Amino acid sequence: MTLKIYNTLTRKLEEFRPIGDEVRIYSCGLTVQGPPHVGHIRAAMTRDILRRWLEFLGYKVRAIENFTDVDDKIIIKQKELNSDWRVIAEENIQKYINLCESLNIMKPHYYPRASQHIEEIIDLIQRLIEKGFAYEKSGDVYYRVRKYVEYGKLSKKSIDELQSGVRIEPTELKEDPLDFALWKAAKPNEPYWLSPWGKGRPGWHIECSAMSMHYLGESFDIHTGGEDLIFPHHENEIAQSEGATGKNFVRYWLHNGMVNITGEKMSKSTGRYFLMEDIARDFSANVIRLFLLKTHYRSPIEFSRERLEEAKSAFERIQTFIIKFNKSVKEPKLHKLDEFIQAMDDDLNTPKALGVIFDLVSKGYETGEPDIAESIRHYLKILGFFEARQKKDDLSPRLIDIILRIRNQLRKNKQFELSDEIRNKMIELGIIIDDTKDGSTYRWEVK
C-alpha cells in the first residue's frame, strides 16, 4: 500500500506523488497577536505527523512554517497594550516555539516572518500589476478577483455566490467588492515600509504566497493549515500565486479540522479558547499528543479537560504495560506492523494506528511476549511520543537551579544557540523550561 492523502482541492483521497526528490511542505502558522491556543497546536501536530510519516517512508522533506507578525490584529493589540508590535510578536513567537519543543513537535527547517520578506512581497505584487491582476489606488493595491478565471476552485464557491452580501468599506477604493488588498497604505502610528506605491504594509494573503514561493519554489507539494483558512486565505493564495506565475501553485492541500468548545470553534476572535501553556502545566506532552491523535486530523475535536483526563488514563495503561514488560530483546519482532502502516498510509489515520497499539497492550497482557513492548515503543516513537524519562529523584533541584541561572546569563548575553541547546537537553530529561520576562522556571513533565 502507498500513502494516500485527502486533497481539499479535488475533494478526493489521492495517492501521494511528490513533484521531485524532496517533498516540500508549507504550513500556515500563527498570526501572533496572542499566545497559541489548543487549536494552533492541533494544526502544528497535523504537520508534525505528516512529516514524521513521510520521513518514515523514506522521503526527504523540507518544511516551512510562517509567522504573520504584521497584521491588522497585531496593530489592534499594539494599541490595546500600548506596546510595540515587534515586542508583542516576538514574545508570542517564542511562546509558540517553546511549546512546540516541549510537545516534541518537529521544528520546521525555516520559520519565516512576514516582516522579514517585504522585498519578496513587493516584487510579487509588482508582477501581478504588470500582468493586469492587480491595480493601485491612492497607495493601496488590490487583486482583481474576476480576472483569475479559476477563482473558487479550492473552496468550491462561485463568483455569484461570493458577490452576494459583499460590500466596499468607506475607506476602500476597490474596482469590485470582491477584490482584496495586497498592499495597504500607511495610517498614522502604524508600522510601514517604503514601496513603489508609497509607505504601507502588506495584506495578509500576499505574505504567504511570497514566503512559500521564496523557500519552496513556484510549485510545491503540500500546503497545510486549519480548515478555517480554506476561504478566503488559501483561495487568495492560489489566485495570487498562479496569477503571477501561470503555474500550478500546490499539488495537495491538506486541512485539519477545528478544535471546538461545546460545538463552537476555538478562536481568539470570539474569546472562546484555552491557552496551550495553561494546558501544558497540567498535562504531559504524551497525554496532549494522545488526546489530539485519537481523532482523525480532518475531523473536529471537542475539547474539555475531562477528555484530557481520559487520554491521561489511556496513556498510563500503555506506560504501565511497557514498564511491566521492560525486557531487552535483541531482534524484536514487530507485531501488527502491516496494520500500523496500513492505518497511517490511509490519510494519516492516527486513531487506527493507536488502535493497533492498544490491541498490542491487550495481547501483551495475555501472552507476556517481551517483543510486544518493543513493538509498542517503536510505534509510539514514529508517532512522536516521548520515551520514558528519568525519575525526579535522579536530579537534585539545586542542580537544576544552577543550570537555570547559567542559562539565564547566556540569554542575557544573547547566546541563544547555547541556551536553546540546554533547554532541549532538559526536555530530554523530562524537565520543561518556561521562559518569562523575569527569568526562567522549570516544571516536570507529568506522566
Secondary structure, DSSP 8 states (H G I E B T S, - for coil): ---EEEETTTTEEEE---SSSEEEEEE---B-SS--BHHHHHHHHHHHHHHHHHHHTT-EEEEEE-BB-SSHHHHHHHHHHTS-HHHHHHHHHHHHHHHHHHTT----SB--BGGG-HHHHHHHHHHHHHTTSEEEETTEEEE-GGGSTTTTTTTT--HHHHHTT----TT---SSTT-EEEEEE--TTS--B--TTSSEEE-HHHHHHHHHHHHH-SSEEEEEEEGGGIIIIIHHHHHHHHHHHSS--EEEEEEE--EEETTEE-BTTTTB--BHHHHHHHS-HHHHHHHHHTS-TTS-EE--HHHHHHHHHHHHHHHHHHHHT----SS---TTHHHHHHHHHBTS-HHHHHHHHHHHHHHHHHH--HHHHHHHHHHHHHTT-------GGGS-HHHHHHHHHHHHHHHHTT-HHHHHHHHHHHHHTTEEEEEETTEEEEEE---
